[in-house]
């Protein structure tokens, strides 16, 4: 049955940010992740009509054929497609004419499609995503309202970069005082190795740590142990792995927590007491803010996922295992040359700085060295 505007706001538009901006505009493969929350009402309701130009902007970039194939591959509900295309066509037809008129009179401001393109281009910034959701919930009553909202967003983003020396010094001293009040030994996140923390002061916000070495030297266990140590202290952490699957990583977590070896778990060589310890570790691990992602293929996947974890769970530490298995922004194949690795390292460093998170990785393999 048709939903009321209140029901749409409460039940659907909370998923708008991830489902539309992140999923549809940035990466058509994201359809697979959101097909259960994207519904026709999003596109036919007054609030949902703001989505149509976003979709239209995406189609004009990648082409209708590619877009349709992405929708088909995602196996979206069949009843969704007519609503999507109908809303898109109506909105595009209405707005394309208005767009030309708007541009002929500069004082009227850009049209709705321009607003959609601006939001789509900046979907990674949480300020723009929040503004987009606010516009959608308000029903996008007109460009004047959107212009004001987006102008405010720009002002806040610019303001974030303007910090006086006094502000920076006060923030540093506040961090020190907070640490002393909490009886902390370091200002950063502990690695779990006191001797190492004494040298580094713990992992700091925006800091990049690269773990390099030959295969089998324990890079994965060390990086994962950092995330486990953080999660045990109540600090949200996320571990990205292409080296091992999530189930294997949880075995490592059990081994780290119980001192029971991975081979014992694989071979079921366990006593009753050891089985009980594993069950207790499972219950404890469920309460820790630790997240494992084993399906990130590109740097864009990591970027999108980390933004989501940062917004939803306040993640402060992330690790990537490992550099050579990620694809770069401009890589068409799975090449693992120095140029791509450098590009990925640079992109991950930017990600850590932009989100004020620590990075206990990426991990690099150096075969034969």
N, C-alpha and C positions, 0 to 999 in steps of 0.2 A: 504494500500500500504506500501511497505518497507520504514522504516524511515532512514534518513541519520544519520551519526554519530553525527553530530551537533545537530540534533533534539533529538536523544537519550540522549545526555548529558544534554540538556536543559530541556527536557520534562519528562524524566524518572529517570535519575540517581540521581536527587535531592531527590527522594523518596527511594533510595536504602538503606540508613542507617536504617530507621525505618522499611521498608518493609522486608528486608532480614535479617540483623543482629539481630535486636530486635524481629522481628516477627517469622521468620522461625526457627532460631537456638535456641532461648531461650524458646519459648512457642508456640506450634502449634495452640493454640486457637487464637493467634494474626492474623491468616489468615483472620478471619472474619472482622478485622478492615482494612485490606489493600487489599482486593480482587479487589477493583476498580482501584488500581494503579499498581498492578503486572501484567505484560503483557508478552507474549511470546518473544517479541523482546529483553527483558532483558536477556534472556538466550541464544539467538542465535546470537546476535550481538557480535563483538569483545570485546566491553566493558562488555557485560553481561556474557561472558563465565567465568569470575572470580567467578560468583555465583555458578556455578556447583559444585566445590569442597566443598563449604560451605554446600550445600544441601547434598552432599555425606557424609560429616562428621556428619551431623545430623542424616542421615539414619543409619549409622553404629552404632550410639549410641542408638537409640530408636527402630530400626528394621523397615523393609520396611512395614510390615503390619500396625503397629501403625501409621507410617508416612502417608501411603495411606489413612487410615481412617480419619486422621486429615485434609488432603486435601479435601476428599470427604465431610466431615462434614461442611467444610467452604464454600461449594458450589462455588468453583472457576470456572471460565469459562472453558468449556470443551476443547476449543482449546488450553488452556494453558498447560494441562497435557502432551501431547506428546512432546512439546518443552522442558518442565522441565526434563522429564525422558530421552529424547534423549540426551540432553546436559549433564546430569549427567553421563549417561553410557559412552558416548564418553570420557568425561574428566577423569572419574575414570579409564577407561581402559588405557588411555594414561599415566596417572600420576602414577598409581600404579607401573608400571614397572619402570618409572623414579624415583619413590621414593626409590625403592630398590637400584638402581644404585647410587642415591645421597648419600645414607647412607653408601655405600661401599667406597665412596671417600669423606671424611669429608670436604675437602676444597671447594667442590662444594655447600655446604649448603643444607638445607632441601628442600623438594619438595613443590609443590604448595598446596598439601593437608595439609602439616604441617603448611603452612602459613594460610590456611583457618581455621584450628583448633585453631591456636593462636589467630586469630582475633575473632573467635566465642567465645572463652573462656574469652575474655576481652571486649565483646561488650558493657558492662556498662560504660567503660571509654571513655569519649568523645574524647580523643586523639587517641585511637585506631579506633573509628568510623570514625573520620576525615581521618585517614590514609587509612582506607578501601575504603572510597569513592574516595579518590585521586587515589588509585590503580585501582579502577574500571574505573574511567574516563580516565585513561591513557592506558587502555586496557591490563594492567598487562603484560608488554612486556617481563618480565623475572624475575627469582628469585633474580638476583643481585639488580635490582631496588627495589624489595619488601624488600630485606634484609636491604638495606640502609634506606628505609622509616621507617621500624619497629624498627631498631636500634636507629634512631633519636627519635622515640616515647618513647622508653624505657629510653633514656637519659633525655628527658624532664620530664617524670614521676618521675624518681629518683631525678631530680633536684628540683622538687616541694617540696620534703620533706627536702631538705637541705637549711635551712634558718639561717643566722648568727644572733646573738643577735642584732647587729646594724640594720639589715633589719627589724626585728620584732619590735624594738623600733621605728624606723622611720615610719613603717606602722601604729602603734598605735597613734603616734603623728599626722600623716596625717589625721587619722579618727577624732581626736579631733578638729583639725583646720578646717576640712571640715564642721563639725557640727557647730562650732562657726560661720563660714562664712555664713552658711545657717540659722543662728538664731535658731538652734534646741535646745530643752531643754534636749534631751537625745541622746545617740549614737545609741540606738536600735530603733526598731519599736514600736510605741506607742500601748498600749492595748486599748486606748480609755478611760481609767480610770486614771486620773491624780495622785490620791493617790497611786495607784498600781505602776505606772511608776516611781514615786518618790522613791520607794523601789527597783525596779528592774533595773531602767535605760532603760526600754524598752526591748523588746526581742532581744537578741544578736545572731550573726551568729553562727551556730552550737549548739545553746542552745536547751535543751529539757525541755519542761514544761508538766507535767502530771496533768490533772484535774481529781480529784477523788471525788466520792460522791454517795449518794443513788439516785435511779431513781426519776426523776421529780424535781431535785434541780436546774436545769438550766445549766447543763454542756454544752449541745449542743449549747444553745443560747449564752453562754459566749464565747466558742471557735469560733463559727461562727461570732460573733460580732468582734472578733479580726481580722479575715480575712477581714470582711467588712471595718473595720477601716483602715487597711493597703491599701486595694484597693482604698478607697476614697482618700487616700494620694498619689495615683499613684504607690503604691508598689505592684507588682504582687503577688497574693496569690492563693493557691489551697486548696479546702476543700474536703476530702475524707469521704464519709458517707455510712455506711451500715444500719444506724439507720433510715434514712428518705430518700425519693426519691428527685430528683432534684427539682421537682415542689414544694414540701413542703418546701424545703430550700429557694426557691425564695419567697414563701409567708413570711417566716421569714425575708428575706431581705427587702421586702416591709414594713413589720411591723416595722422593725428597722429604716427605712428611713422616714416613714410617721406618725408613732405612731397610725396607724390604726390596730386594733387587727386582728389576724389570723381568729378568729371566725366570725368577720364581713365580711371578704373576703369569707369565706366558705359559709356563709348564705346569701351572697349578700345584707347584711344590710348596704348599702352605699348610701350616699347622692351624688348629682351631683358634689359637691366640692370635696368630698373624692375620687370619681372615677377619677376626673381630677388629683388629687394628685398622685394617683396610676399610671396613665399614664405618668406623669412627672417623677416619680421614675423609671418606666421601661426604659424610654429614657436615664435617667442618668446612670442607672445600666449597660446599654449596652456599655457605654464608660469606665467602670471601668475594670481593669485587674483582674477580679475575675473568677475563674474556679471551677466548682463543678463536682466531679466524684462520681457516685453512683454505679459503677459496678466493683470496685476493690475487689477481693475476698481474695487474698493471699498477703503476704508481697512482693512477686515477682511482682505482679500486681502494687502495689504502687510504688515499686522501678523503674520499667520500665516507668510507667507513669510520675513519678516525674522527671526522667532524661530527658524525652521528653519536659515537661513543662519548665524545667530549661534551656535546649538548645534553645527552640523556643521562650519562653516568658520571660526568666530571673526571674523566680519565686524566691522569697526570704522568703516566709512564707508558711508553710503547716500544716494542722491539719488532724487528723485521728479520726473518730467517729464510733466505738470505739474499744479498744484493743480486747475485747473478741469475737468480730465478725469477726476478721481477722484470717486466718489460718497461722500457722507457716511454716517455710521452710520444716520441716520434718514431718508435721502433715498430716496424711492420711485421717482424718475425721475432723469434726468441733469441736473437743474437746476444752473446755475452761478452762483448768487447769492452775495452777500457772506456770508450766514449760514452756508451750507454750506462755503464756502472757509475761513471762520474756524474752523468745527468741525474740518475736516480738518487745518488747520494746528496746532490745539491737540492733536489726536490724534497727529499725527506728532511733535510736540514731546515728548509724554508717552512715545512709543515710544523716542525717542532717549535720554531721561533714564533710563527703566527699564532699558535695555539697555547704557547707557554707550557708545553709539556716536555718531559725528559725523554730522551731516546736511548735506550740501552741496546743499541744496534744501529745500523744493520750489521749483519754478520757476513764476512767475506771468506770464501774458500780460496786458498792459495796452493793448488796442487803442485807437488814437486819442489816446494820451497822450504 
